[in-house]
Amino acid sequence: MVLGSGHVVDPEIPPTSELSRTALMRLSEGIRILRMYPGAKLILSGYDGGSEMSQARMMATVALALGVAKSDIILLETAQDTWEEARQAAGFVGQKSLALVTSASHMDRALGEFHSAGLEPLPAPTNYLAQSNINQAWVKYTPQARYLEQTERYWHETMGIWWQKIRDLVSSN
């Protein structure tokens, strides 16, 4: 299962360019895993976000263009967040095995939502923003725009985890 992560609808550009960088990385990892397991299905999720096409359908368009068979694609087009994606997946997958593809920075929070929905997915993180193997120490200390993206992801995920805890605390009372 590949979690959605943004797109635009623009017939003037290639379908691969209509996906956000994050969505394209998630989708390519999902396709890679799909090809490793004959008979597996590629579950794509994500709602339309106000556009004329859902994130799931846009990823399916790209997957088809990359050679994935239409019969191997399943769309979950109404989930608006990870909590909803987990519940829709649980309703569809049941007790079957599930690999969960999302960004490395989002994996802990996503696993929490999938576990709370009664699933035990195999984590398949991708789109790593930071690497620990840096050969030149000075690289860590030079200003770089990617550090802003890493900081943004950190706070996005941290606030998401806080929201999960508050939501779960309130709903258990």
TIZA-962599 format. One record per residue (C-alpha): residue number from 1; x, y, z. Coordinates in Angstrom, 1 decimal. Example, Ala and Ser with C-alpha at 12.3 -4.5 7.8 and 13.67 -1.06 7.14 Angstrom:
{pos = 1; u = 12.3; v = -4.5; w = 7.8}
{pos = 2; u = 13.7; v = -1.1; w = 7.1}
//
This chain:
{pos = 1; u = 0.0; v = 0.0; w = 0.0}
{pos = 2; u = 1.4; v = 3.4; w = -1.1}
{pos = 3; u = 0.2; v = 6.4; w = 0.9}
{pos = 4; u = -0.6; v = 9.5; w = -1.1}
{pos = 5; u = 1.3; v = 12.7; w = -0.9}
{pos = 6; u = 0.3; v = 15.5; w = -3.3}
{pos = 7; u = -0.1; v = 16.1; w = -7.0}
{pos = 8; u = -1.2; v = 18.6; w = -9.6}
{pos = 9; u = -3.4; v = 18.1; w = -12.6}
{pos = 10; u = -1.8; v = 19.6; w = -15.7}
{pos = 11; u = -2.2; v = 17.9; w = -19.1}
{pos = 12; u = 0.7; v = 20.0; w = -20.4}
{pos = 13; u = 3.3; v = 18.1; w = -18.4}
{pos = 14; u = 4.2; v = 14.4; w = -18.2}
{pos = 15; u = 2.2; v = 12.4; w = -15.6}
{pos = 16; u = 5.4; v = 11.7; w = -13.6}
{pos = 17; u = 5.8; v = 15.5; w = -13.2}
{pos = 18; u = 2.2; v = 15.8; w = -11.9}
{pos = 19; u = 3.1; v = 13.9; w = -8.7}
{pos = 20; u = 5.0; v = 15.6; w = -5.9}
{pos = 21; u = 8.5; v = 14.4; w = -5.5}
{pos = 22; u = 7.5; v = 12.6; w = -2.3}
{pos = 23; u = 4.5; v = 10.8; w = -4.1}
{pos = 24; u = 6.8; v = 9.8; w = -7.0}
{pos = 25; u = 9.3; v = 8.3; w = -4.6}
{pos = 26; u = 6.6; v = 6.4; w = -2.7}
{pos = 27; u = 5.0; v = 5.1; w = -5.9}
{pos = 28; u = 8.3; v = 3.9; w = -7.4}
{pos = 29; u = 9.1; v = 2.0; w = -4.2}
{pos = 30; u = 5.6; v = 0.5; w = -4.2}
{pos = 31; u = 6.1; v = -0.6; w = -7.8}
{pos = 32; u = 9.5; v = -2.1; w = -7.0}
{pos = 33; u = 8.0; v = -4.1; w = -4.1}
{pos = 34; u = 5.0; v = -5.2; w = -6.3}
{pos = 35; u = 7.4; v = -6.6; w = -8.9}
{pos = 36; u = 9.1; v = -8.7; w = -6.1}
{pos = 37; u = 5.9; v = -10.5; w = -5.2}
{pos = 38; u = 4.0; v = -12.1; w = -8.1}
{pos = 39; u = 0.3; v = -12.0; w = -7.5}
{pos = 40; u = 0.5; v = -9.0; w = -5.2}
{pos = 41; u = -1.6; v = -5.9; w = -5.7}
{pos = 42; u = -0.6; v = -2.2; w = -5.6}
{pos = 43; u = -3.0; v = -0.3; w = -3.3}
{pos = 44; u = -2.9; v = 3.4; w = -3.9}
{pos = 45; u = -4.5; v = 5.9; w = -1.5}
{pos = 46; u = -5.4; v = 9.5; w = -1.3}
{pos = 47; u = -8.3; v = 11.9; w = -2.0}
{pos = 48; u = -8.7; v = 14.6; w = -4.5}
{pos = 49; u = -7.7; v = 17.5; w = -2.2}
{pos = 50; u = -10.0; v = 19.8; w = -4.2}
{pos = 51; u = -8.7; v = 18.9; w = -7.6}
{pos = 52; u = -10.6; v = 17.0; w = -10.3}
{pos = 53; u = -8.5; v = 13.8; w = -9.8}
{pos = 54; u = -7.7; v = 11.9; w = -6.6}
{pos = 55; u = -4.1; v = 11.3; w = -5.5}
{pos = 56; u = -4.7; v = 7.6; w = -5.8}
{pos = 57; u = -5.9; v = 7.9; w = -9.4}
{pos = 58; u = -3.0; v = 10.2; w = -10.3}
{pos = 59; u = -0.6; v = 7.6; w = -9.0}
{pos = 60; u = -2.4; v = 4.9; w = -10.9}
{pos = 61; u = -2.0; v = 6.9; w = -14.1}
{pos = 62; u = 1.8; v = 7.0; w = -13.5}
{pos = 63; u = 1.9; v = 3.4; w = -12.5}
{pos = 64; u = 0.1; v = 2.4; w = -15.7}
{pos = 65; u = 2.6; v = 4.5; w = -17.7}
{pos = 66; u = 5.4; v = 2.6; w = -16.0}
{pos = 67; u = 4.0; v = -0.7; w = -17.0}
{pos = 68; u = 1.9; v = -1.9; w = -14.0}
{pos = 69; u = -1.1; v = -3.9; w = -15.2}
{pos = 70; u = -4.5; v = -2.2; w = -14.5}
{pos = 71; u = -5.7; v = -5.4; w = -12.9}
{pos = 72; u = -2.9; v = -5.1; w = -10.2}
{pos = 73; u = -4.0; v = -1.6; w = -9.1}
{pos = 74; u = -6.5; v = -1.0; w = -6.3}
{pos = 75; u = -7.6; v = 2.6; w = -5.5}
{pos = 76; u = -8.7; v = 3.9; w = -2.1}
{pos = 77; u = -9.7; v = 7.4; w = -3.2}
{pos = 78; u = -11.6; v = 9.0; w = -0.2}
{pos = 79; u = -9.1; v = 8.8; w = 2.7}
{pos = 80; u = -8.1; v = 12.3; w = 3.6}
{pos = 81; u = -5.4; v = 11.4; w = 6.2}
{pos = 82; u = -3.3; v = 8.5; w = 7.5}
{pos = 83; u = -6.0; v = 7.6; w = 10.1}
{pos = 84; u = -8.6; v = 7.1; w = 7.3}
{pos = 85; u = -6.1; v = 5.4; w = 5.1}
{pos = 86; u = -5.4; v = 2.8; w = 7.8}
{pos = 87; u = -9.1; v = 2.1; w = 8.4}
{pos = 88; u = -9.8; v = 1.7; w = 4.7}
{pos = 89; u = -6.9; v = -0.6; w = 4.3}
{pos = 90; u = -8.0; v = -2.7; w = 7.2}
{pos = 91; u = -11.5; v = -3.0; w = 5.7}
{pos = 92; u = -10.0; v = -4.1; w = 2.4}
{pos = 93; u = -7.0; v = -6.2; w = 3.3}
{pos = 94; u = -8.3; v = -8.0; w = 6.3}
{pos = 95; u = -5.7; v = -10.5; w = 7.5}
{pos = 96; u = -3.6; v = -10.6; w = 4.3}
{pos = 97; u = 0.0; v = -9.4; w = 4.4}
{pos = 98; u = 0.6; v = -5.7; w = 3.7}
{pos = 99; u = 3.7; v = -3.7; w = 2.9}
{pos = 100; u = 3.3; v = -0.1; w = 3.9}
{pos = 101; u = 5.1; v = 2.4; w = 1.7}
{pos = 102; u = 5.5; v = 6.0; w = 2.9}
{pos = 103; u = 8.3; v = 8.4; w = 3.6}
{pos = 104; u = 10.8; v = 7.5; w = 6.2}
{pos = 105; u = 9.9; v = 10.6; w = 8.2}
{pos = 106; u = 6.2; v = 9.6; w = 8.2}
{pos = 107; u = 6.7; v = 5.8; w = 9.0}
{pos = 108; u = 6.4; v = 5.9; w = 12.8}
{pos = 109; u = 3.2; v = 7.8; w = 12.8}
{pos = 110; u = 1.8; v = 5.8; w = 9.9}
{pos = 111; u = 2.6; v = 2.5; w = 11.7}
{pos = 112; u = 0.8; v = 3.8; w = 14.8}
{pos = 113; u = -2.3; v = 4.5; w = 12.8}
{pos = 114; u = -2.2; v = 1.1; w = 11.0}
{pos = 115; u = -1.6; v = -0.7; w = 14.3}
{pos = 116; u = -4.5; v = 1.0; w = 15.9}
{pos = 117; u = -6.6; v = -0.1; w = 12.9}
{pos = 118; u = -5.6; v = -3.8; w = 13.7}
{pos = 119; u = -3.0; v = -4.2; w = 11.0}
{pos = 120; u = 0.6; v = -5.3; w = 11.3}
{pos = 121; u = 2.1; v = -4.0; w = 8.0}
{pos = 122; u = 5.7; v = -4.6; w = 6.9}
{pos = 123; u = 7.3; v = -1.1; w = 6.9}
{pos = 124; u = 8.7; v = -0.1; w = 3.6}
{pos = 125; u = 10.1; v = 3.4; w = 4.1}
{pos = 126; u = 11.4; v = 5.6; w = 1.3}
{pos = 127; u = 12.2; v = 9.2; w = 0.5}
{pos = 128; u = 14.9; v = 9.5; w = 3.2}
{pos = 129; u = 15.8; v = 13.1; w = 3.8}
{pos = 130; u = 18.8; v = 12.6; w = 5.9}
{pos = 131; u = 21.8; v = 10.2; w = 5.7}
{pos = 132; u = 24.2; v = 9.2; w = 8.4}
{pos = 133; u = 27.0; v = 8.3; w = 6.0}
{pos = 134; u = 28.6; v = 11.7; w = 5.3}
{pos = 135; u = 32.2; v = 11.3; w = 4.2}
{pos = 136; u = 33.1; v = 15.0; w = 4.7}
{pos = 137; u = 32.3; v = 16.3; w = 8.1}
{pos = 138; u = 32.2; v = 19.9; w = 6.9}
{pos = 139; u = 29.1; v = 19.1; w = 4.8}
{pos = 140; u = 27.1; v = 18.8; w = 8.0}
{pos = 141; u = 27.9; v = 22.4; w = 9.0}
{pos = 142; u = 27.4; v = 24.3; w = 5.7}
{pos = 143; u = 24.1; v = 26.0; w = 5.2}
{pos = 144; u = 21.8; v = 24.0; w = 2.8}
{pos = 145; u = 18.2; v = 24.5; w = 1.8}
{pos = 146; u = 17.4; v = 20.9; w = 2.4}
{pos = 147; u = 17.8; v = 21.5; w = 6.2}
{pos = 148; u = 14.7; v = 23.7; w = 6.0}
{pos = 149; u = 12.8; v = 20.8; w = 4.5}
{pos = 150; u = 14.1; v = 18.4; w = 7.1}
{pos = 151; u = 13.0; v = 20.8; w = 9.9}
{pos = 152; u = 9.6; v = 21.2; w = 8.3}
{pos = 153; u = 9.1; v = 17.4; w = 8.1}
{pos = 154; u = 10.3; v = 17.0; w = 11.7}
{pos = 155; u = 7.8; v = 19.5; w = 13.0}
{pos = 156; u = 5.0; v = 18.2; w = 10.8}
{pos = 157; u = 5.5; v = 14.6; w = 12.1}
{pos = 158; u = 6.0; v = 15.7; w = 15.7}
{pos = 159; u = 2.7; v = 17.7; w = 15.7}
{pos = 160; u = 1.0; v = 14.7; w = 14.0}
{pos = 161; u = 2.2; v = 12.4; w = 16.8}
{pos = 162; u = 0.9; v = 14.9; w = 19.4}
{pos = 163; u = -2.4; v = 15.1; w = 17.6}
{pos = 164; u = -2.6; v = 11.2; w = 17.6}
{pos = 165; u = -2.0; v = 11.1; w = 21.4}
{pos = 166; u = -4.6; v = 13.9; w = 22.1}
{pos = 167; u = -7.1; v = 12.2; w = 19.8}
{pos = 168; u = -6.6; v = 8.8; w = 21.3}
{pos = 169; u = -6.8; v = 10.2; w = 24.9}
{pos = 170; u = -10.0; v = 12.1; w = 24.2}
{pos = 171; u = -11.6; v = 9.2; w = 22.3}
{pos = 172; u = -10.8; v = 6.7; w = 25.2}
{pos = 173; u = -12.7; v = 8.9; w = 27.7}
//
